[in-house]
């Protein structure tokens, strides 16, 4: 990055940049320099108020920052990009949710609704539905209505417990049925104001952001080790949600040539999957790093035990222009998604 661009970021402070700094502290400048979110950070925000675009940019920046903290391979990829003078075009973040039919998951709304109640007020709309029948899941892409190419999409998948058998459902209810709702009245009020098209003062946005970020986490208690093992034997995705909850399953950088970038990262010793997933149209190509392992706590009778499990991972994607629209093809592909999901299977 040139010194001129860095100076431009530093001298054009908005309430959105201050919102990011209030959450991540001294890392804010480096984060703003790393992520190509300039248009979103600047849009509709002055020095005292945060627009819904600015809040969405801050939320994405914070969630990206938190993913890099727990995904060393992602941090290594980003460091390599920055060393080469590239900023990160943050394409999308992916999340997994649990759905018990039409009913709630403990205190949480059903499935993706636990997160879309946040995304919709911030300007996101449903961009596509992607069935994943082999995984007993459905993925949905949420794209920002005003800045679809500049703000990352959210790919939110639901695991359909009702499509499994009764023993699986019983275990799933034990693990996820006591989920709590992290949103408090202040966060709800902030989202309601964004839904009405208002801006929010910096102070109110700073107060709401930690609670809203907390919604992208694990809301259920520490699982029983035997229940986790049962879920793992029937659905790697359910087991992953049992330990990680609704955090970013992965974050994705948009690159010019995903195959060439994958080759480079392999040469650097990073664990990139062998195959590049190619959409039916040929316009969307993606691959990923294997999930980094994490240590998680489990209950075993009256004691707590530690176990290494798959955590989150990092992905890279290339998108071509859709000739029918003349714009970047922001779609996903069910086959691609199913292949990428394999990165969190236990080794």
Backbone as numpy.savetxt, mean C-alpha at the origin, in Angstrom:
# Nx Ny Nz CAx CAy CAz Cx Cy Cz
19.60 13.97 -8.64 18.76 15.16 -8.64 19.63 16.40 -8.64
19.23 17.40 -9.40 20.01 18.62 -9.46 19.80 19.45 -8.21
20.79 20.32 -7.89 20.66 21.22 -6.75 19.50 22.17 -6.94
19.23 22.55 -8.21 18.12 23.45 -8.50 16.79 22.85 -8.10
16.61 21.56 -8.38 15.34 20.92 -8.01 15.20 20.82 -6.51
16.30 20.50 -5.81 16.25 20.42 -4.36 15.88 21.78 -3.77
16.50 22.85 -4.30 16.18 24.19 -3.83 14.71 24.51 -4.05
14.18 24.07 -5.21 12.77 24.32 -5.54 11.86 23.66 -4.50
12.17 22.42 -4.10 11.37 21.75 -3.07 11.45 22.52 -1.76
12.64 22.91 -1.36 12.83 23.55 -0.08 12.11 24.90 0.00
12.05 25.63 -1.12 11.52 26.99 -1.10 10.02 27.05 -1.36
9.40 25.94 -1.72 7.97 25.94 -2.02 7.22 25.10 -0.99
7.31 25.54 0.25 6.65 24.83 1.33 5.14 25.06 1.26
4.39 24.02 1.46 2.96 24.12 1.60 2.58 23.42 2.90
1.30 23.52 3.24 0.84 22.81 4.43 1.01 21.31 4.26
0.93 20.81 3.01 1.10 19.37 2.78 2.52 18.93 3.11
3.52 19.74 2.74 4.90 19.37 3.09 5.10 19.44 4.60
4.48 20.42 5.24 4.57 20.52 6.70 3.87 19.34 7.36
2.79 18.84 6.76 2.08 17.68 7.28 2.98 16.45 7.25
3.70 16.26 6.15 4.63 15.14 6.05 5.72 15.27 7.10
6.27 16.49 7.24 7.35 16.71 8.20 6.88 16.47 9.62
5.61 16.80 9.91 5.09 16.58 11.26 5.06 15.10 11.61
4.96 14.25 10.60 4.88 12.81 10.86 6.25 12.15 10.83
7.07 12.46 9.83 8.34 11.73 9.66 9.54 12.50 10.17
9.35 13.76 10.58 10.44 14.52 11.16 11.55 14.84 10.19
12.79 14.56 10.59 13.96 14.94 9.81 14.05 14.22 8.47
13.28 13.15 8.29 13.33 12.42 7.02 12.48 13.09 5.92
11.75 14.14 6.26 10.79 14.72 5.32 11.45 15.21 4.04
12.55 15.96 4.17 13.18 16.50 2.96 13.66 15.39 2.04
14.31 14.37 2.61 14.79 13.26 1.79 13.63 12.51 1.14
12.53 12.37 1.87 11.37 11.67 1.33 10.75 12.46 0.18
10.65 13.79 0.33 10.09 14.62 -0.73 11.00 14.65 -1.95
12.31 14.56 -1.72 13.24 14.52 -2.85 13.20 13.17 -3.54
12.90 12.10 -2.80 12.90 10.74 -3.36 11.66 10.49 -4.20
10.50 10.89 -3.69 9.23 10.59 -4.36 8.83 11.72 -5.31
8.42 11.35 -6.51 7.97 12.34 -7.48 6.49 12.65 -7.24
6.24 13.38 -6.15 4.88 13.75 -5.78 4.69 15.27 -5.79
5.55 15.99 -6.50 5.56 17.44 -6.41 4.21 18.07 -6.75
3.59 17.61 -7.86 2.32 18.22 -8.27 1.24 17.99 -7.22
1.22 16.80 -6.66 0.20 16.49 -5.66 0.44 17.27 -4.37
1.69 17.39 -3.96 2.00 18.11 -2.73 1.61 19.58 -2.87
1.79 20.13 -4.07 1.51 21.55 -4.29 0.04 21.84 -4.56
-0.70 20.88 -5.07 -2.06 21.15 -5.58 -3.03 21.51 -4.47
-3.60 22.70 -4.57 -4.71 23.08 -3.70 -4.33 23.35 -2.26
-3.05 23.34 -1.92 -2.65 23.60 -0.54 -1.87 24.91 -0.47
-2.19 25.74 0.53 -1.37 26.91 0.80 -0.55 26.63 2.06
-0.10 27.67 2.73 0.75 27.45 3.90 -0.04 27.08 5.15
-1.37 27.24 5.12 -2.16 27.04 6.33 -3.18 25.92 6.22
-3.50 25.50 4.99 -4.56 24.51 4.79 -4.11 23.40 3.86
-4.67 22.21 4.08 -4.30 21.03 3.30 -5.52 20.58 2.50
-5.36 20.51 1.18 -6.43 20.00 0.32 -6.48 18.48 0.43
-7.52 17.89 -0.16 -7.59 16.43 -0.13 -6.47 15.82 -0.97
-6.04 16.51 -2.02 -4.90 16.00 -2.80 -3.64 16.05 -1.96
-3.44 17.16 -1.26 -2.27 17.27 -0.41 -2.26 16.23 0.69
-3.42 15.96 1.28 -3.50 14.95 2.33 -3.23 13.56 1.74
-3.78 13.29 0.55 -3.52 12.01 -0.10 -2.04 11.84 -0.39
-1.38 12.90 -0.83 0.06 12.83 -1.09 0.82 12.54 0.20
0.44 13.21 1.29 1.11 12.98 2.56 0.90 11.56 3.05
-0.34 11.05 2.93 -0.62 9.68 3.35 0.23 8.69 2.56
0.29 8.87 1.26 1.10 7.96 0.44 2.57 8.05 0.78
3.07 9.25 1.02 4.48 9.41 1.37 4.80 8.70 2.68
3.93 8.85 3.66 4.15 8.21 4.96 4.09 6.70 4.85
3.09 6.18 4.12 2.97 4.73 3.96 4.16 4.16 3.21
4.66 4.88 2.22 5.86 4.47 1.49 7.06 4.43 2.43
7.22 5.48 3.23 8.33 5.56 4.17 8.28 4.41 5.17
7.09 4.08 5.64 6.96 2.99 6.62 7.28 1.64 5.98
6.91 1.47 4.70 7.25 0.22 4.03 8.77 0.06 3.92
9.46 1.12 3.53 10.92 1.01 3.39 11.59 0.67 4.71
10.99 1.08 5.84 11.57 0.77 7.14 11.58 -0.73 7.42
10.60 -1.46 6.85 10.52 -2.90 7.15 10.87 -3.78 5.95
11.27 -3.18 4.82 11.60 -3.94 3.61 13.00 -3.54 3.14
14.04 -4.19 3.63 15.41 -3.82 3.26 15.68 -3.87 1.76
15.09 -4.86 1.06 15.33 -4.93 -0.39 14.73 -3.72 -1.09
13.56 -3.26 -0.61 12.97 -2.06 -1.19 13.83 -0.84 -0.93
14.35 -0.74 0.29 15.23 0.38 0.61 16.50 0.35 -0.23
17.03 -0.86 -0.50 18.23 -0.98 -1.33 17.93 -0.56 -2.77
16.76 -0.95 -3.28 16.38 -0.54 -4.63 16.26 0.97 -4.72
15.58 1.57 -3.76 15.40 3.02 -3.77 16.75 3.73 -3.67
17.64 3.23 -2.83 18.96 3.83 -2.70 19.73 3.76 -4.02
19.59 2.64 -4.72 20.26 2.51 -6.02 19.69 3.50 -7.03
18.36 3.66 -7.02 17.75 4.63 -7.93 18.22 6.05 -7.64
18.28 6.39 -6.37 18.70 7.74 -6.00 20.17 7.98 -6.36
21.00 6.94 -6.19 22.41 7.08 -6.53 22.60 7.31 -8.02
21.65 6.82 -8.81 21.71 7.01 -10.28 21.00 8.29 -10.72
20.52 9.08 -9.76 19.87 10.34 -10.09 18.40 10.24 -10.42
17.77 9.07 -10.14 16.36 8.87 -10.46 15.50 9.12 -9.23
14.36 9.75 -9.46 13.34 9.85 -8.41 12.39 8.66 -8.56
11.62 8.38 -7.53 10.70 7.26 -7.54 9.32 7.72 -8.03
8.89 7.15 -9.15 7.52 7.34 -9.61 6.69 6.27 -8.91
6.05 6.65 -7.83 5.30 5.72 -6.97 4.01 5.34 -7.70
3.96 4.12 -8.22 2.84 3.71 -9.07 1.62 3.28 -8.26
1.83 2.40 -7.30 0.70 1.96 -6.47 1.20 1.26 -5.21
0.34 1.24 -4.23 0.53 0.42 -3.05 -0.56 -0.62 -3.00
-0.23 -1.83 -2.56 -1.19 -2.94 -2.51 -1.47 -3.33 -1.08
-2.74 -3.65 -0.80 -3.17 -4.01 0.55 -4.11 -5.20 0.47
-4.16 -5.96 1.57 -5.03 -7.13 1.64 -6.01 -6.96 2.80
-7.24 -7.39 2.58 -8.27 -7.30 3.61 -9.02 -8.62 3.70
-9.77 -8.76 4.80 -10.58 -9.95 5.05 -12.05 -9.57 4.91
-12.82 -10.42 4.23 -14.27 -10.20 4.12 -15.01 -11.43 4.60
-15.88 -11.23 5.60 -16.80 -12.27 6.06 -18.16 -12.02 5.41
-18.33 -12.37 4.15 -19.60 -12.11 3.49 -19.91 -10.62 3.49
-21.14 -10.28 3.94 -21.54 -8.87 3.97 -21.36 -8.24 5.34
-21.02 -9.05 6.35 -20.93 -8.53 7.70 -19.59 -7.90 8.00
-19.50 -7.19 9.12 -18.24 -6.53 9.49 -17.19 -7.53 9.94
-15.96 -7.06 10.03 -14.87 -7.86 10.57 -14.57 -7.29 11.96
-15.23 -7.84 12.96 -15.16 -7.23 14.28 -15.79 -5.85 14.22
-15.04 -4.82 14.65 -15.53 -3.45 14.59 -15.26 -2.80 13.24
-14.49 -3.46 12.38 -14.16 -2.89 11.07 -15.27 -3.13 10.07
-15.47 -2.18 9.13 -16.36 -2.46 8.01 -15.83 -3.65 7.21
-16.71 -4.26 6.43 -16.36 -5.48 5.69 -15.29 -5.23 4.65
-14.28 -6.12 4.61 -13.30 -6.14 3.54 -12.68 -4.80 3.23
-12.67 -4.47 1.94 -12.01 -3.26 1.48 -12.65 -1.98 2.02
-13.89 -2.08 2.49 -14.58 -0.89 2.98 -13.87 -0.28 4.19
-13.08 -1.08 4.89 -12.30 -0.54 6.01 -11.31 0.51 5.52
-10.90 0.43 4.25 -9.92 1.36 3.69 -10.55 2.33 2.69
-11.55 1.87 1.93 -12.15 2.78 0.94 -12.93 3.91 1.60
-13.34 3.75 2.85 -13.99 4.87 3.56 -12.99 6.01 3.80
-11.69 5.70 3.67 -10.64 6.71 3.72 -10.30 7.21 2.33
-10.20 6.29 1.38 -9.75 6.65 0.03 -10.76 7.52 -0.70
-12.04 7.19 -0.62 -13.05 7.93 -1.37 -13.10 9.41 -0.98
-13.10 9.78 0.32 -13.09 11.20 0.64 -11.85 11.94 0.15
-10.75 11.21 -0.05 -9.51 11.83 -0.52 -9.45 11.92 -2.04
-10.53 11.55 -2.72 -10.61 11.74 -4.17 -10.37 10.50 -4.99
-10.31 9.33 -4.36 -10.10 8.09 -5.11 -11.43 7.51 -5.58
-11.41 6.91 -6.75 -12.59 6.24 -7.30 -12.18 4.85 -7.77
-13.18 3.98 -7.88 -12.90 2.62 -8.35 -12.50 2.64 -9.82
-11.31 2.09 -10.10 -10.81 2.10 -11.47 -10.91 0.76 -12.17
-11.09 -0.32 -11.43 -11.18 -1.64 -12.05 -11.32 -2.72 -11.01
-11.96 -3.83 -11.41 -12.17 -4.98 -10.55 -11.45 -6.17 -11.17
-10.68 -6.91 -10.36 -9.83 -7.98 -10.87 -10.05 -9.25 -10.05
-10.86 -10.19 -10.57 -11.09 -11.45 -9.86 -9.81 -12.27 -9.75
-9.62 -12.88 -8.58 -8.48 -13.76 -8.33 -9.02 -15.08 -7.78
-9.74 -15.84 -8.63 -10.49 -17.00 -8.13 -9.62 -18.09 -7.51
-8.42 -18.30 -8.03 -7.57 -19.35 -7.47 -7.15 -19.04 -6.04
-7.13 -17.75 -5.71 -6.76 -17.33 -4.35 -7.99 -17.07 -3.49
-9.19 -17.22 -4.09 -10.44 -16.88 -3.40 -10.42 -15.42 -2.95
-9.98 -14.57 -3.87 -9.85 -13.14 -3.58 -10.39 -12.32 -4.74
-10.64 -11.05 -4.47 -10.98 -10.07 -5.50 -10.13 -8.84 -5.26
-9.48 -8.36 -6.32 -8.70 -7.14 -6.23 -9.44 -5.98 -6.87
-9.28 -4.80 -6.31 -9.89 -3.60 -6.88 -8.85 -2.49 -6.89
-8.76 -1.78 -8.00 -7.83 -0.68 -8.14 -8.57 0.63 -7.88
-8.00 1.44 -6.99 -8.56 2.74 -6.67 -7.61 3.80 -7.18
-8.10 4.65 -8.09 -7.28 5.63 -8.79 -7.77 7.03 -8.42
-6.84 7.97 -8.30 -7.25 9.31 -7.92 -7.91 10.02 -9.09
-9.03 10.65 -8.81 -9.84 11.24 -9.88 -9.18 12.45 -10.51
-8.42 13.23 -9.74 -7.85 14.47 -10.25 -6.42 14.30 -10.78
-5.63 13.48 -10.12 -4.24 13.26 -10.54 -3.98 11.76 -10.68
-4.58 11.12 -11.66 -4.49 9.66 -11.75 -3.09 9.14 -12.02
-2.26 9.88 -12.75 -0.91 9.41 -13.06 0.12 9.87 -12.04
-0.19 10.94 -11.30 0.78 11.48 -10.36 0.64 10.89 -8.96
-0.60 10.64 -8.52 -0.81 10.03 -7.21 -0.87 8.52 -7.34
-0.24 7.79 -6.45 -0.27 6.33 -6.54 -1.69 5.78 -6.44
-1.93 4.69 -7.15 -3.16 3.95 -6.97 -3.06 3.09 -5.71
-4.22 2.65 -5.24 -4.29 1.65 -4.17 -4.93 0.40 -4.76
-4.21 -0.72 -4.73 -4.76 -1.99 -5.18 -5.18 -2.74 -3.91
-6.48 -2.78 -3.67 -7.01 -3.35 -2.43 -7.68 -4.68 -2.73
-7.18 -5.74 -2.14 -7.75 -7.07 -2.37 -8.51 -7.54 -1.14
-9.52 -8.34 -1.38 -10.32 -8.94 -0.31 -10.20 -10.46 -0.40
-9.98 -11.10 0.73 -10.02 -12.56 0.81 -11.41 -12.95 1.29
-12.10 -13.80 0.50 -13.49 -14.15 0.75 -13.56 -15.39 1.64
-13.73 -15.18 2.93 -13.77 -16.29 3.88 -14.92 -17.25 3.55
-16.03 -16.72 3.05 -17.19 -17.57 2.77 -16.94 -18.58 1.65
-15.86 -18.40 0.89 -15.54 -19.35 -0.17 -14.71 -20.54 0.33
-14.31 -20.50 1.59 -13.58 -21.62 2.19 -14.56 -22.50 2.96
-14.07 -23.57 3.56 -14.96 -24.47 4.29 -15.20 -23.97 5.72
-16.07 -24.68 6.44 -16.47 -24.25 7.78 -15.31 -24.22 8.77
-14.41 -25.23 8.81 -13.28 -25.14 9.74 -12.40 -23.91 9.49
-12.17 -23.58 8.21 -11.37 -22.39 7.90 -12.09 -21.15 8.40
-13.40 -21.07 8.16 -14.16 -19.91 8.60 -14.09 -19.75 10.12
-14.13 -20.86 10.83 -14.08 -20.79 12.30 -12.75 -20.22 12.76
-11.66 -20.67 12.16 -10.33 -20.15 12.53 -10.22 -18.68 12.14
-10.69 -18.34 10.95 -10.63 -16.95 10.49 -11.39 -16.02 11.44
-12.54 -16.47 11.91 -13.30 -15.66 12.86 -12.56 -15.50 14.17
-11.85 -16.56 14.61 -11.06 -16.43 15.84 -9.92 -15.42 15.68
-9.29 -15.45 14.52 -8.13 -14.58 14.29 -8.55 -13.14 14.04
-9.54 -12.94 13.16 -9.86 -11.59 12.70 -11.12 -11.01 13.34
-11.90 -11.83 14.02 -13.20 -11.38 14.49 -13.17 -10.34 15.59
-12.04 -10.19 16.25 -11.93 -9.19 17.32 -11.22 -7.92 16.85
-11.25 -7.66 15.54 -10.60 -6.46 15.00 -11.24 -5.20 15.59
-10.42 -4.22 15.88 -10.90 -2.94 16.40 -10.83 -1.89 15.29
-11.55 -0.79 15.49 -11.58 0.29 14.51 -10.69 1.43 14.98
-9.61 1.73 14.26 -8.69 2.77 14.72 -9.18 4.20 14.51
-10.18 4.40 13.65 -10.60 5.77 13.34 -11.35 6.39 14.51
-10.90 7.57 14.95 -11.58 8.28 16.01 -12.45 9.39 15.42
-13.12 10.13 16.28 -14.07 11.14 15.80 -13.36 12.26 15.03
-12.14 12.62 15.44 -11.41 13.68 14.74 -11.05 13.25 13.32
-10.61 12.02 13.17 -10.27 11.53 11.83 -11.52 11.45 10.96
-12.61 10.99 11.53 -13.86 10.90 10.76 -14.33 12.29 10.32
-14.20 13.27 11.22 -14.60 14.63 10.87 -13.74 15.18 9.73
-12.44 14.93 9.80 -11.55 15.38 8.72 -11.94 14.74 7.40
-12.21 13.44 7.39 -12.61 12.77 6.16 -13.95 13.29 5.66
-14.87 13.57 6.55 -16.17 14.13 6.14 -15.99 15.49 5.48
-15.08 16.29 5.98 -14.83 17.60 5.37 -14.23 17.44 3.98
-13.32 16.49 3.83 -12.77 16.25 2.49 -13.85 15.72 1.55
-14.74 14.89 2.06 -15.82 14.37 1.23 -16.72 15.51 0.71
-16.86 16.55 1.51 -17.68 17.69 1.12 -16.92 18.68 0.24
-15.66 18.38 -0.05 -14.88 19.25 -0.94 -14.19 20.40 -0.24
-14.11 20.36 1.09 -13.47 21.44 1.84 -11.97 21.18 1.98
-11.24 22.22 2.35 -9.87 22.03 2.79 -9.87 21.94 4.32
-8.74 21.50 4.86 -8.63 21.28 6.31 -7.40 22.04 6.79
-7.53 22.67 7.96 -6.38 23.41 8.50 -5.22 22.46 8.75
-4.01 23.00 8.70 -2.83 22.17 8.95 -2.91 21.51 10.32
-3.35 22.24 11.34 -3.44 21.66 12.68 -4.38 20.46 12.71
-5.53 20.58 12.05 -6.48 19.47 12.03 -5.94 18.29 11.23
-5.24 18.58 10.13 -4.65 17.51 9.33 -3.57 16.78 10.10
-2.74 17.53 10.83 -1.68 16.92 11.64 -2.29 16.02 12.71
-3.42 16.45 13.29 -4.07 15.65 14.33 -4.67 14.38 13.75
-5.18 14.44 12.51 -5.88 13.29 11.91 -4.94 12.28 11.27
-3.81 12.72 10.73 -2.98 11.82 9.94 -2.50 10.58 10.70
-2.01 10.67 11.94 -1.56 9.45 12.61 -2.66 8.41 12.77
-3.88 8.85 13.05 -4.99 7.91 13.20 -5.32 7.26 11.88
-5.30 8.04 10.79 -5.62 7.49 9.48 -4.51 6.55 9.02
-3.26 6.90 9.29 -2.16 5.99 8.97 -2.32 4.68 9.74
-2.78 4.77 10.98 -2.96 3.56 11.79 -3.98 2.61 11.20
-4.89 3.12 10.37 -5.87 2.24 9.72 -5.20 1.30 8.73
-3.99 1.65 8.30 -3.22 0.80 7.39 -2.22 -0.01 8.23
-2.78 -0.82 9.09 -1.99 -1.64 10.00 -2.77 -2.88 10.38
-2.31 -3.58 11.42 -3.03 -4.77 11.89 -3.98 -4.35 12.99
-5.26 -4.67 12.82 -6.28 -4.24 13.76 -6.74 -5.36 14.69
-6.30 -6.59 14.47 -6.71 -7.72 15.28 -5.60 -8.12 16.26
-5.93 -8.86 17.31 -4.92 -9.26 18.31 -3.86 -10.20 17.72
-2.79 -10.39 18.49 -1.76 -11.36 18.09 -2.42 -12.72 17.89
-2.17 -13.38 16.75 -2.84 -14.66 16.49 -2.23 -15.81 17.28
-3.04 -16.82 17.50 -2.56 -18.06 18.08 -1.69 -18.78 17.04
-0.58 -19.36 17.49 0.34 -20.00 16.55 -0.33 -21.16 15.81
-1.16 -21.93 16.49 -1.84 -23.05 15.82 -2.85 -22.53 14.79
-3.53 -21.44 15.09 -4.46 -20.86 14.12 -3.71 -20.34 12.90
-2.56 -19.71 13.15 -1.75 -19.24 12.03 -1.32 -20.41 11.15
-0.87 -21.49 11.76 -0.43 -22.65 10.99 -1.58 -23.23 10.18
-2.78 -23.23 10.74 -3.94 -23.74 10.01 -4.22 -22.85 8.80
-4.24 -21.54 9.01 -4.48 -20.63 7.88 -3.42 -20.80 6.80
-2.16 -20.91 7.23 -1.06 -21.06 6.27 -1.23 -22.31 5.42
-1.77 -23.36 6.02 -1.96 -24.60 5.27 -3.07 -24.51 4.23
-3.91 -23.51 4.33 -5.03 -23.37 3.40 -4.96 -22.12 2.53
-4.29 -21.09 3.01 -4.22 -19.84 2.25 -3.02 -19.03 2.75
-1.98 -18.94 1.92 -0.82 -18.13 2.30 -1.21 -16.67 2.49
-2.25 -16.25 1.74 -2.68 -14.86 1.82 -3.37 -14.58 3.15
-4.22 -15.51 3.60 -4.87 -15.34 4.90 -3.84 -15.33 6.01
-2.84 -16.21 5.92 -1.78 -16.25 6.94 -1.01 -14.94 6.96
-0.76 -14.38 5.79 -0.03 -13.11 5.72 -0.84 -12.00 6.40
-2.13 -11.94 6.14 -2.97 -10.93 6.78 -3.00 -11.13 8.29
-2.92 -12.40 8.73 -2.96 -12.68 10.16 -1.81 -12.02 10.91
-0.64 -11.92 10.28 0.51 -11.30 10.95 0.67 -9.83 10.59
0.33 -9.46 9.35 0.64 -8.10 8.87 -0.57 -7.18 8.83
-1.77 -7.74 8.74 -2.96 -6.90 8.70 -3.09 -6.15 7.40
-3.43 -4.85 7.49 -3.71 -4.03 6.31 -2.58 -3.09 5.95
-1.34 -3.46 6.31 -0.19 -2.65 5.88 -0.01 -2.81 4.37
0.84 -1.96 3.79 1.20 -2.16 2.39 1.81 -3.55 2.23
1.15 -4.40 1.47 1.73 -5.68 1.10 2.96 -5.45 0.22
2.83 -4.48 -0.68 4.00 -4.02 -1.43 3.76 -2.61 -1.95
4.86 -1.94 -2.23 4.85 -0.66 -2.93 5.56 -0.85 -4.25
5.18 -0.06 -5.24 5.64 -0.30 -6.61 6.17 0.97 -7.26
7.36 0.86 -7.87 7.94 1.94 -8.65 7.65 1.73 -10.13
7.31 2.81 -10.80 7.14 2.78 -12.26 8.48 3.08 -12.91
8.96 2.16 -13.75 10.25 2.30 -14.41 10.06 2.20 -15.91
11.07 2.65 -16.67 10.95 2.65 -18.12 10.97 1.24 -18.70
11.86 0.39 -18.21 12.04 -0.95 -18.77 12.17 -1.93 -17.62
11.08 -2.60 -17.28 11.07 -3.44 -16.09 12.03 -4.62 -16.23
12.15 -5.18 -17.45 13.03 -6.34 -17.63 14.50 -5.94 -17.44
14.88 -4.80 -18.02 16.26 -4.33 -17.86 16.56 -3.98 -16.41
15.58 -3.37 -15.74 15.79 -3.01 -14.34 15.89 -4.26 -13.46
15.08 -5.28 -13.78 15.16 -6.53 -13.03 16.53 -7.17 -13.19
17.06 -7.16 -14.42 18.39 -7.72 -14.65 19.44 -6.96 -13.83
19.33 -5.65 -13.79 20.30 -4.86 -13.02 20.22 -5.22 -11.55
19.02 -5.32 -11.01 18.88 -5.59 -9.58 19.38 -7.00 -9.23
19.17 -7.96 -10.14 19.73 -9.30 -9.91 21.26 -9.23 -9.87
21.83 -8.44 -10.77 23.29 -8.33 -10.81 23.84 -7.71 -9.53
23.01 -6.95 -8.83 23.40 -6.35 -7.56 23.15 -7.29 -6.38
22.60 -8.48 -6.69 22.40 -9.48 -5.66 21.06 -9.44 -4.97
20.11 -8.66 -5.49 18.80 -8.59 -4.86 17.89 -9.70 -5.39
16.99 -10.22 -4.55 16.19 -11.40 -4.90 14.97 -11.07 -5.75
15.17 -10.88 -7.05 14.08 -10.57 -7.97 13.53 -11.87 -8.55
12.21 -11.94 -8.69 11.62 -13.14 -9.26 12.08 -13.32 -10.70
12.14 -14.56 -11.16 12.70 -14.87 -12.47 11.84 -14.33 -13.61
10.54 -14.38 -13.43 9.62 -14.07 -14.54 9.07 -12.65 -14.44
8.97 -11.99 -15.59 8.25 -10.72 -15.69 6.81 -11.04 -16.07
5.87 -10.56 -15.28 4.45 -10.77 -15.57 4.00 -9.76 -16.63
3.36 -10.25 -17.68 2.94 -9.39 -18.79 1.43 -9.49 -18.94
0.76 -8.35 -18.98 -0.69 -8.32 -19.09 -1.15 -8.82 -20.45
-2.42 -9.15 -20.55 -2.97 -9.64 -21.83 -2.81 -8.61 -22.94
-2.85 -7.33 -22.59 -2.67 -6.29 -23.60 -1.21 -6.11 -23.99
-0.30 -6.59 -23.14 1.13 -6.39 -23.36 1.63 -5.04 -22.89
0.71 -4.18 -22.42 1.12 -2.82 -22.06 1.57 -2.69 -20.60
1.26 -3.66 -19.77 1.62 -3.59 -18.35 2.53 -4.77 -18.02
3.75 -4.47 -17.57 4.75 -5.50 -17.28 5.29 -5.25 -15.88
5.35 -6.31 -15.08 5.77 -6.10 -13.70 6.49 -7.32 -13.14
7.37 -7.06 -12.20 8.03 -8.12 -11.45 8.32 -7.58 -10.05
8.86 -8.42 -9.19 8.98 -8.03 -7.79 10.15 -8.72 -7.13
10.55 -8.15 -6.00 11.54 -8.76 -5.12 10.81 -9.70 -4.17
11.49 -10.75 -3.76 10.88 -11.65 -2.78 10.68 -10.92 -1.45
9.59 -11.24 -0.77 9.27 -10.58 0.49 10.40 -10.75 1.50
10.70 -9.68 2.21 11.68 -9.76 3.28 11.07 -10.46 4.50
11.82 -11.34 5.16 11.29 -11.99 6.36 11.23 -11.03 7.53
10.25 -11.25 8.39 10.11 -10.46 9.61 9.86 -11.41 10.78
10.13 -10.95 11.98 9.85 -11.72 13.19 8.54 -11.21 13.80
7.60 -12.12 14.01 6.31 -11.75 14.58 6.02 -12.60 15.81
5.22 -12.02 16.70 4.84 -12.70 17.93 3.56 -13.50 17.71
3.48 -14.64 18.39 2.29 -15.49 18.37 1.98 -15.93 19.80
0.73 -16.29 20.03 0.34 -16.88 21.31 0.46 -18.40 21.21
0.98 -19.00 22.24 1.05 -20.46 22.35 0.70 -20.82 23.78
-0.57 -21.21 23.98 -1.09 -21.43 25.34 -0.95 -20.13 26.12
-0.20 -20.16 27.22 -0.08 -18.97 28.07 1.21 -18.19 27.83
1.91 -18.51 26.77 3.17 -17.80 26.53 3.20 -17.22 25.12
4.07 -16.27 24.93 4.28 -15.67 23.61 5.51 -16.29 22.97
5.43 -16.55 21.67 6.55 -17.12 20.93 6.82 -16.26 19.71
8.05 -16.31 19.24 8.45 -15.59 18.03 8.59 -16.57 16.88
8.29 -16.07 15.69 8.41 -16.91 14.50 8.75 -16.01 13.31
9.63 -16.49 12.45 9.94 -15.74 11.23 8.90 -16.04 10.17
8.35 -14.99 9.58 7.31 -15.13 8.56 7.59 -14.16 7.42
6.94 -14.35 6.26 7.14 -13.40 5.16 6.51 -12.05 5.50
7.25 -10.99 5.23 6.72 -9.64 5.42 6.29 -9.03 4.10
6.50 -7.74 3.95 6.12 -7.04 2.73 7.26 -7.09 1.71
6.99 -6.56 0.52 8.02 -6.60 -0.52 7.91 -5.37 -1.42
8.77 -5.31 -2.43 8.83 -4.18 -3.35 8.66 -4.70 -4.77
8.03 -3.88 -5.59 7.70 -4.28 -6.96 8.12 -3.18 -7.93
8.38 -3.55 -9.17 8.62 -2.58 -10.23 7.69 -2.89 -11.39
7.29 -1.84 -12.12 6.29 -1.99 -13.17 6.60 -1.03 -14.30
6.29 -1.44 -15.52 6.36 -0.57 -16.69 4.97 -0.49 -17.30
4.57 0.71 -17.67 3.26 0.93 -18.29 3.43 1.68 -19.61
2.76 1.20 -20.64 2.76 1.88 -21.93 1.52 2.74 -22.07
1.53 3.59 -23.06 0.36 4.42 -23.38 -0.70 3.55 -24.04
-1.93 3.72 -23.64 -3.07 3.04 -24.25 -3.44 3.81 -25.51
-3.29 3.20 -26.70 -3.56 3.95 -27.94 -5.01 4.42 -28.06
-5.92 3.76 -27.35 -7.33 4.17 -27.45 -7.62 5.45 -26.69
-6.75 5.78 -25.71 -6.97 6.99 -24.91 -5.85 8.02 -25.07
-4.67 7.56 -25.52 -3.53 8.44 -25.59 -2.92 8.74 -24.24
-3.34 7.99 -23.20 -2.83 8.21 -21.86 -2.20 6.93 -21.34
-1.45 7.06 -20.28 -0.79 5.90 -19.69 -1.82 4.86 -19.28
-1.55 3.61 -19.60 -2.46 2.52 -19.23 -2.27 2.23 -17.74
-3.24 2.62 -16.94 -3.15 2.45 -15.49 -3.87 1.20 -15.01
-4.25 0.33 -15.93 -4.98 -0.88 -15.55 -4.05 -1.90 -14.91
-4.67 -2.93 -14.34 -3.96 -4.08 -13.80 -4.40 -5.32 -14.56
-3.90 -6.47 -14.19 -4.21 -7.71 -14.87 -4.30 -8.81 -13.81
-5.38 -9.57 -13.81 -5.56 -10.59 -12.78 -4.44 -11.61 -12.79
-3.98 -12.00 -13.99 -2.89 -12.97 -14.07 -1.60 -12.41 -13.50
-1.30 -11.15 -13.83 -0.12 -10.51 -13.25 -0.20 -10.48 -11.73
-1.38 -10.07 -11.22 -1.54 -9.93 -9.78 -1.34 -11.27 -9.07
-1.92 -12.34 -9.63 -1.77 -13.66 -9.01 -0.30 -14.08 -8.95
0.45 -13.75 -10.01 1.88 -14.08 -10.01 2.66 -13.27 -8.99
2.33 -11.99 -8.87 3.03 -11.13 -7.91 2.72 -11.55 -6.48
1.48 -12.01 -6.25 1.08 -12.41 -4.90 1.94 -13.54 -4.35
2.57 -14.30 -5.26 3.37 -15.44 -4.81 4.61 -15.01 -4.03
4.94 -13.73 -4.09 6.18 -13.27 -3.45 6.11 -13.31 -1.92
4.91 -13.44 -1.36 4.82 -13.51 0.09 4.59 -14.94 0.58
4.74 -15.93 -0.28 4.67 -17.31 0.18 5.93 -17.64 0.98
5.75 -18.39 2.04 6.89 -18.77 2.86 7.88 -19.62 2.04
9.16 -19.32 2.22 10.18 -20.07 1.48 10.21 -21.51 1.95
